[in-house]
Amino acid sequence: MEECEALCNRLGIMAQGQFLCVGKLNDLRTKFGTGYAVQIKIADENEIENIKHNLQTNLSGIEFDGSIY
């Protein structure tokens, strides 16, 4: 992304061979840059609450969707 910022004034994002959006970098960031989705796999289910607590302590604004597989 840093290379795009330095070299381009417009950006296109593709997924599975189709354009999802095209526009100025700042416009795309404003519209789509609201956060990240992270999936964490945990071997020991007994550690889930401890890990959630650590993440909430260290990452302000984190939200959990409640999915546990």
mmCIF file of the C-alpha atoms, coordinates in Angstrom:
data_MODEL
# 
_entry.id   MODEL 
# 
loop_
_atom_site.group_PDB 
_atom_site.id 
_atom_site.type_symbol 
_atom_site.label_atom_id 
_atom_site.label_alt_id 
_atom_site.label_comp_id 
_atom_site.label_asym_id 
_atom_site.label_entity_id 
_atom_site.label_seq_id 
_atom_site.pdbx_PDB_ins_code 
_atom_site.Cartn_x 
_atom_site.Cartn_y 
_atom_site.Cartn_z 
_atom_site.occupancy 
_atom_site.B_iso_or_equiv 
_atom_site.pdbx_formal_charge 
_atom_site.auth_seq_id 
_atom_site.auth_comp_id 
_atom_site.auth_asym_id 
_atom_site.auth_atom_id 
_atom_site.pdbx_PDB_model_num 
ATOM 1  C CA . MET A 1 1  ? 0.000   0.000   0.000   1.00 0.00 ? 1  MET A CA 1 
ATOM 2  C CA . GLU A 1 2  ? 2.884   2.381   0.701   1.00 0.00 ? 2  GLU A CA 1 
ATOM 3  C CA . GLU A 1 3  ? 4.095   2.021   -2.885  1.00 0.00 ? 3  GLU A CA 1 
ATOM 4  C CA . CYS A 1 4  ? 0.638   2.941   -4.156  1.00 0.00 ? 4  CYS A CA 1 
ATOM 5  C CA . GLU A 1 5  ? 0.597   6.050   -2.001  1.00 0.00 ? 5  GLU A CA 1 
ATOM 6  C CA . ALA A 1 6  ? 3.951   7.168   -3.398  1.00 0.00 ? 6  ALA A CA 1 
ATOM 7  C CA . LEU A 1 7  ? 3.317   6.385   -7.074  1.00 0.00 ? 7  LEU A CA 1 
ATOM 8  C CA . CYS A 1 8  ? -0.421  6.574   -7.759  1.00 0.00 ? 8  CYS A CA 1 
ATOM 9  C CA . ASN A 1 9  ? -3.242  9.029   -7.365  1.00 0.00 ? 9  ASN A CA 1 
ATOM 10 C CA . ARG A 1 10 ? -5.974  6.384   -7.879  1.00 0.00 ? 10 ARG A CA 1 
ATOM 11 C CA . LEU A 1 11 ? -6.243  2.820   -6.684  1.00 0.00 ? 11 LEU A CA 1 
ATOM 12 C CA . GLY A 1 12 ? -8.265  -0.185  -7.819  1.00 0.00 ? 12 GLY A CA 1 
ATOM 13 C CA . ILE A 1 13 ? -8.920  -3.167  -5.595  1.00 0.00 ? 13 ILE A CA 1 
ATOM 14 C CA . MET A 1 14 ? -9.625  -6.561  -7.171  1.00 0.00 ? 14 MET A CA 1 
ATOM 15 C CA . ALA A 1 15 ? -10.795 -9.811  -5.629  1.00 0.00 ? 15 ALA A CA 1 
ATOM 16 C CA . GLN A 1 16 ? -11.274 -13.049 -7.562  1.00 0.00 ? 16 GLN A CA 1 
ATOM 17 C CA . GLY A 1 17 ? -10.776 -11.248 -10.881 1.00 0.00 ? 17 GLY A CA 1 
ATOM 18 C CA . GLN A 1 18 ? -13.402 -8.542  -10.311 1.00 0.00 ? 18 GLN A CA 1 
ATOM 19 C CA . PHE A 1 19 ? -12.924 -4.893  -9.394  1.00 0.00 ? 19 PHE A CA 1 
ATOM 20 C CA . LEU A 1 20 ? -14.449 -4.131  -6.024  1.00 0.00 ? 20 LEU A CA 1 
ATOM 21 C CA . CYS A 1 21 ? -13.698 -0.417  -6.017  1.00 0.00 ? 21 CYS A CA 1 
ATOM 22 C CA . VAL A 1 22 ? -11.684 2.257   -7.798  1.00 0.00 ? 22 VAL A CA 1 
ATOM 23 C CA . GLY A 1 23 ? -10.902 5.719   -6.493  1.00 0.00 ? 23 GLY A CA 1 
ATOM 24 C CA . LYS A 1 24 ? -8.544  8.081   -4.764  1.00 0.00 ? 24 LYS A CA 1 
ATOM 25 C CA . LEU A 1 25 ? -6.660  6.469   -1.905  1.00 0.00 ? 25 LEU A CA 1 
ATOM 26 C CA . ASN A 1 26 ? -7.954  8.865   0.749   1.00 0.00 ? 26 ASN A CA 1 
ATOM 27 C CA . ASP A 1 27 ? -11.564 8.391   -0.412  1.00 0.00 ? 27 ASP A CA 1 
ATOM 28 C CA . LEU A 1 28 ? -11.224 4.597   -0.268  1.00 0.00 ? 28 LEU A CA 1 
ATOM 29 C CA . ARG A 1 29 ? -9.613  4.770   3.167   1.00 0.00 ? 29 ARG A CA 1 
ATOM 30 C CA . THR A 1 30 ? -12.428 6.943   4.459   1.00 0.00 ? 30 THR A CA 1 
ATOM 31 C CA . LYS A 1 31 ? -15.110 4.658   3.083   1.00 0.00 ? 31 LYS A CA 1 
ATOM 32 C CA . PHE A 1 32 ? -13.608 1.196   3.685   1.00 0.00 ? 32 PHE A CA 1 
ATOM 33 C CA . GLY A 1 33 ? -10.753 1.662   6.162   1.00 0.00 ? 33 GLY A CA 1 
ATOM 34 C CA . THR A 1 34 ? -12.742 1.144   9.339   1.00 0.00 ? 34 THR A CA 1 
ATOM 35 C CA . GLY A 1 35 ? -10.662 -1.648  10.828  1.00 0.00 ? 35 GLY A CA 1 
ATOM 36 C CA . TYR A 1 36 ? -9.369  -5.148  10.497  1.00 0.00 ? 36 TYR A CA 1 
ATOM 37 C CA . ALA A 1 37 ? -10.912 -8.579  10.844  1.00 0.00 ? 37 ALA A CA 1 
ATOM 38 C CA . VAL A 1 38 ? -8.671  -11.111 12.540  1.00 0.00 ? 38 VAL A CA 1 
ATOM 39 C CA . GLN A 1 39 ? -9.304  -14.796 13.023  1.00 0.00 ? 39 GLN A CA 1 
ATOM 40 C CA . ILE A 1 40 ? -7.389  -16.514 15.824  1.00 0.00 ? 40 ILE A CA 1 
ATOM 41 C CA . LYS A 1 41 ? -7.204  -20.271 16.251  1.00 0.00 ? 41 LYS A CA 1 
ATOM 42 C CA . ILE A 1 42 ? -6.697  -21.432 19.816  1.00 0.00 ? 42 ILE A CA 1 
ATOM 43 C CA . ALA A 1 43 ? -5.652  -24.975 20.657  1.00 0.00 ? 43 ALA A CA 1 
ATOM 44 C CA . ASP A 1 44 ? -6.829  -24.864 24.283  1.00 0.00 ? 44 ASP A CA 1 
ATOM 45 C CA . GLU A 1 45 ? -10.459 -23.705 24.634  1.00 0.00 ? 45 GLU A CA 1 
ATOM 46 C CA . ASN A 1 46 ? -9.853  -23.076 28.332  1.00 0.00 ? 46 ASN A CA 1 
ATOM 47 C CA . GLU A 1 47 ? -7.640  -20.106 27.377  1.00 0.00 ? 47 GLU A CA 1 
ATOM 48 C CA . ILE A 1 48 ? -10.296 -18.218 25.367  1.00 0.00 ? 48 ILE A CA 1 
ATOM 49 C CA . GLU A 1 49 ? -11.361 -15.830 28.145  1.00 0.00 ? 49 GLU A CA 1 
ATOM 50 C CA . ASN A 1 50 ? -7.752  -15.150 29.140  1.00 0.00 ? 50 ASN A CA 1 
ATOM 51 C CA . ILE A 1 51 ? -6.818  -14.328 25.536  1.00 0.00 ? 51 ILE A CA 1 
ATOM 52 C CA . LYS A 1 52 ? -9.892  -12.106 25.103  1.00 0.00 ? 52 LYS A CA 1 
ATOM 53 C CA . HIS A 1 53 ? -8.953  -10.201 28.261  1.00 0.00 ? 53 HIS A CA 1 
ATOM 54 C CA . ASN A 1 54 ? -5.357  -9.717  27.048  1.00 0.00 ? 54 ASN A CA 1 
ATOM 55 C CA . LEU A 1 55 ? -6.524  -8.476  23.642  1.00 0.00 ? 55 LEU A CA 1 
ATOM 56 C CA . GLN A 1 56 ? -9.000  -6.025  25.176  1.00 0.00 ? 56 GLN A CA 1 
ATOM 57 C CA . THR A 1 57 ? -6.294  -4.745  27.517  1.00 0.00 ? 57 THR A CA 1 
ATOM 58 C CA . ASN A 1 58 ? -3.742  -4.194  24.747  1.00 0.00 ? 58 ASN A CA 1 
ATOM 59 C CA . LEU A 1 59 ? -5.923  -3.194  21.760  1.00 0.00 ? 59 LEU A CA 1 
ATOM 60 C CA . SER A 1 60 ? -8.316  -0.338  22.397  1.00 0.00 ? 60 SER A CA 1 
ATOM 61 C CA . GLY A 1 61 ? -11.628 -0.521  20.565  1.00 0.00 ? 61 GLY A CA 1 
ATOM 62 C CA . ILE A 1 62 ? -11.442 -4.251  19.815  1.00 0.00 ? 62 ILE A CA 1 
ATOM 63 C CA . GLU A 1 63 ? -14.770 -6.038  19.339  1.00 0.00 ? 63 GLU A CA 1 
ATOM 64 C CA . PHE A 1 64 ? -15.527 -9.755  19.358  1.00 0.00 ? 64 PHE A CA 1 
ATOM 65 C CA . ASP A 1 65 ? -18.225 -11.207 17.131  1.00 0.00 ? 65 ASP A CA 1 
ATOM 66 C CA . GLY A 1 66 ? -18.835 -14.074 19.515  1.00 0.00 ? 66 GLY A CA 1 
ATOM 67 C CA . SER A 1 67 ? -18.037 -16.829 17.021  1.00 0.00 ? 67 SER A CA 1 
ATOM 68 C CA . ILE A 1 68 ? -16.240 -19.754 18.574  1.00 0.00 ? 68 ILE A CA 1 
ATOM 69 C CA . TYR A 1 69 ? -15.649 -22.820 16.429  1.00 0.00 ? 69 TYR A CA 1 
# 
